């Protein structure tokens, strides 16, 4: 593709730092001091107390819902969007929670506040909001209502590093927040994710769940001593508090994360400039441009047709392919998750039709690559191709 979704996040300086680490006589490769330092630096950047580096954003989702399960062992309902990545919903299914869906706000592609509030019942345990494609999905009304009703907020910020609500970084509002450091996202550790929280109990659970549920992974010495004292017949090095996973990252991931975090804010400024230029140039009679860009940090150009026109859609996709413009139809996660095979039999027949905004994006929404090194001339060329359809 002449115009790919992403060019490499990795600079020569990042790779040189990894090489220098590997040149040591006996370099530590599993998680160690660089992982710990990255976790601390990320927490400081985000404005939270605790962060736990894992091997993917999907693992961050899985462990987070595992922690929710320990809080609500009988399960319950969790409100999620139909426009999200499959791992958000899969994590609920794995742990016995019932996903309840709320349609999106077309200006943010995240769940609409009124739809969320309408979906709350006495069995609602949490709202698992996806800040899709770099947009802010929060509203003051939503935050106040969740606090008033004592319902937990979980933030999926995998696509929205650096986006803000009222000047404060997304991921610092929820009970827990999850980030992804996949290759195509705002910054990368090759594969990777982060679990962030201000809750000490969540933090300790995340550290243990990440490493087989082992007590020794907790960094609260008093807690370790207490559990070890309660289990005198067990070797304290091998006490498994939770049925856990192996979701650890590596020292290489820690090194890359520390290097890339230094560029994140500057890169996001450039991405926002690119996105605003794209919206200025795109044909406003054919495509939506009234997105809520305040506080956004978009790693993609969102291209959504105004009209539900399949003939136009087919010609548009053909023209982009001819011009070498890489794109994804359906936006985040390929569109409406309720149409996917893994949910058949778990939701009512034709349930996907109850979410018209998501359905429109499923067929008539696309995203195109937006990255810091993208030249203005490329944005002009891409928009000219699209506008010619």
Beta strands, then each sheet from edge to edge (+ up, - down):
strand 1: 50-54
strand 2: 76-81
strand 3: 97-102
strand 4: 124-130
strand 5: 152-156
strand 6: 164-165
strand 7: 168-169
strand 8: 176-180
strand 9: 193-197
strand 10: 300-304
strand 11: 327-329
strand 12: 365-369
sheet 1: 1+ 9- 8+ 5+ 4+ 2+ 3+
sheet 2: 6+ 7-
sheet 3: 10+ 12- 11+
end
